[in-house]
Amino acid sequence: MKNATIQLESLTCPSCLQKIEAAVKAVQGVDVDSVQVLFNASKVKLNFDDAQVAIEDIESAIKRVGYEVQKSRVKPV
């Protein structure tokens, strides 16, 4: 299990937060209970099973709903 913090472009509306959260939770291997979208900091924090999914797949899910990923930091839980 790994912990990720993903820095996004500035979020401008609360509905952005819901779209991003839904996209990340839909990725197989993401611990849905751990997903937090921090509106003011424009970050997503989550835990994921690195045997099932790569951080790039999670970033792609965010990009598919229209948000730019600036950087990601991954560390073991």
Residue pairs with C-beta under 8 A, 6 or more apart in sequence:
1 31
1 47
1 48
1 49
1 50
1 76
1 77
2 47
2 48
2 49
2 50
2 55
2 74
2 75
2 76
2 77
3 45
3 46
3 47
3 74
3 75
3 76
3 77
4 44
4 45
4 46
4 47
4 48
4 55
4 58
4 72
4 73
4 74
5 43
5 44
5 45
5 72
5 73
6 43
6 44
6 45
6 46
6 55
6 58
6 59
6 62
6 69
6 71
6 72
6 73
7 42
7 43
7 69
7 70
7 71
7 72
7 73
8 20
8 42
8 43
8 44
8 62
8 67
8 68
8 69
8 70
9 42
9 67
9 68
9 70
10 42
11 17
11 20
11 37
11 39
11 42
11 67
14 39
16 39
16 67
17 37
17 39
19 65
19 66
19 67
20 37
20 44
20 62
20 65
20 67
21 35
21 37
21 44
22 65
23 61
23 62
23 64
23 65
24 30
24 35
24 37
24 44
24 46
24 58
24 61
24 62
25 32
25 35
26 61
27 48
27 53
27 57
27 58
27 61
28 52
28 53
29 48
29 49
29 50
29 51
29 52
29 53
29 57
30 46
30 47
30 48
30 49
30 53
30 58
31 46
31 47
31 48
31 49
34 45
34 46
34 47
35 44
35 45
35 46
36 44
36 45
36 46
37 43
37 44
38 44
38 45
44 62
46 58
47 77
48 55
48 58
50 74
55 72
55 74
58 72
59 69
59 72
62 69
63 69
